[in-house]
Amino acid sequence: MKKQFVSNSQESVRMFKYDWMEALSKVHYTVPLYIYIPVILFLSWQALFVAQLSQLGFLGYAALGLFIWTLTEYVLHRFVFHFVPKAKWALRLHFIFHGVHHDYPNDAKRLVMPPSASIPMATILYLLFSLVLSGGPLYAFFAAFLTGYLFYDISHYALHHFNFKGAFWKKLKKHHMLHHYADASKGYGVSSSLWDKIFRSDFDKK
């Protein structure tokens, strides 16, 4: 496999000529919490107290939302973020969305998705899910889906910058570091290695 450029520096490489575009490409890792926790609470309130979804129904749709998130995370990372186009303009787009993270994996300002990308993506996904769900089930489902996204975003930052003692986090960090430093064509799951095992893109960690 061709060796990729990987910087061990925590520098934040400049990507855009204009300062306002550069600013939109960077974000502190806590920002998604401020944006999406109120949305999650609002959706949960809508499901339980406005649409009056039963507690059992809420838990069922929430479990489905979390499950679908894990698959969405895997599919986006493997087939969208790691799709390498041939056109020069498309390669530039690929670098902006994900290539820069692999070249500079310790850049603390580009470890969670900026709102300029996550909000449009969340809106599109909500509209897609609304084609098959509505009312309380949709609110419960999407509240859990966003919770899964938040866990992914914050854990992604933590895997790059925190030292863990617990077995779960150590295992997850090893999985993600192998993706960055051993073979980027494996280990697409960040918050879970479930789908890597199912689709045989996991590492042989023996």
N, C-alpha and C positions, 0 to 999 in steps of 0.2 A: 504493500500500500504506500502511495506517495506521502512523504512526510509533510505535514502542514505547518505553517508558521504559527507559533504559539508564544506570546509574550508572557513572561512571569511578572511583569511590572503591573502596578495598580494604576498606571497612567490611563487617562481617558483620551483616546486619539480623536482628533477632530475629523468629522465626516462631512460637514456642510460649510459652504462659503459664507452664508448669511447667519448672523448670530442668533436670530429668532428661530431658525430651523435647527441650529445646533442645540439650543435650549430645549426645544420640544423632544429631542432625542435622548435626553437625560432625565433621570428621576430618582429621588431618594426612595429607598426601599419601603418606607412606611406610607408613602402616598396612596398606594392601592387600598390600604386599610381605611384611610379617611374617606375615600370615594365609595368603596363597595360595602363596608359594614352597614352604613345607613340604608343602602339599597336593599341589602339582605334582610335587615330588620323590618323595613317597610313592606317588602314582599311577604314576609312571614306573617306580619300583622294583617295584611290584606287577605291572606289565605285562611287564617284562623278566625278572625273576628269580623271581617267584612263578607267574604264568601262563605264563612262558617263551615270550612272543611273540617271534618272530624280529626281528632288527634292521630288516630290510626291511619287515616287517609293521608294526613300531612307527612307522617313518618314514612309511609310507603312511597309517596311521590318524591320525598326528599332523598330516600335511599336510591331511587332510580336516577335522580339528578346527579348524585355523587358518582354513581356507576358510569353514567354517560359521560361525565366530565373526564374520568380516567381514560376512557377510550378516545375522547376528543383531544385530550392532551397528547396522547401517543400519535394519533393520526396527523395532527397539525405539525408536531415536531418531526416526524419521520417523512411525511409526504409533501409537506408545504415548506417548512423551514429548511429542510435538507434537500429540497429539489434544486439542482444546480442547472440553470439554463445556459444556453450557448450565446444568445444575443448579448452584446456589450451592455446595453441599457438594463437588461434583465439581470445580468450579473451584478451590476451596481445595486439594483433593488435587493437582490439576495444578500449582498454584503451588509446593507443597511438593516435588514430585518433580522439576520442571524449570523452572517459570516463574521461580522465584527466581534460578536461574542466569542466565537471560537478562536479568533486571532488574539483577542484581549479578554480572556476569561475572568480576570480578576478586577476588571473595571467596575467599581462599585456603583457607578451611575447608570450602567446599562445591564443590570441583572434582573430587573423587573420590567414588565412591559409598560412603556409610558402611556399616560391617558390618551394621548393623541392617536394611539393605535388600539388600546384595549377598549375604549368606549365605543368606537364604531364597530369593532368586532363583536362586542357584547350585544349591541343593538341589533346587528344582523342576525346573530344566533337566536336572540329572543324572538324576533319576527319569524324565523324558521320554525322554532318550537311552537309558536302560536298557531301554526298551521295544523298541528295535531293535538294540541292541548289548549284549554281555555280556563278562565276563572281560577278557583282555588287550586286545582291540580297544577296549572301552569305556574302560579305564584310559588307554590311549595317546591316544585321541580326546579325552577330557575333560581330560587334562593339557595338551594343546595348546590346547584351547578356553579353559582358564583362563589360559594364557600369552598368548593373544590379548587376553583381557579385561584382564590386567595391563598389557600394552603400551598398550591404549586408555586405561586410567585414568591411568597415569603420563604418557603423552604429552599427554593432555588438560590436565593441570596445567602441563606444560612449555610447551604452545602459548600458554597465557595469561600465563606468568610468566618464560619464558626468552627470551633473544635468540639467534638462530641465525645461523651463517655458512654452513653447508652448504646446498646447493641443495634437497635432499630436504626438510629441515625447514622451510626458508623457504617452499617451495611448499605444504607441509601447513598451516603457520601461516596463510598467506594464505587458503587455502581455508576454514579454520575462522573466521577473523576476518570474512570476507565473510558467513558464516552469522550471525554475531552483529551485525554493524554495517551490513550492506547489505540482506540479504534472508533472513529466518529460514525461508522456505519452500523454500530450496535449501541444498545443501551439508550433507547429513545425515551423511555419513561423517566420522569424526574421525580415526581412525588410518589411513584409506585413502579415497581418492575414487573407488575402483573402481566401487561400486554406484551412485554418483551419475551416473557416465558411462553405465552400463548402463540405468538407469531415467530418464535425462534430467532429473535434478534438479541437474545441475552448473551452475556459473556460466560465463558467457562471459568468460574471464579476459583476453581480448585488450584 
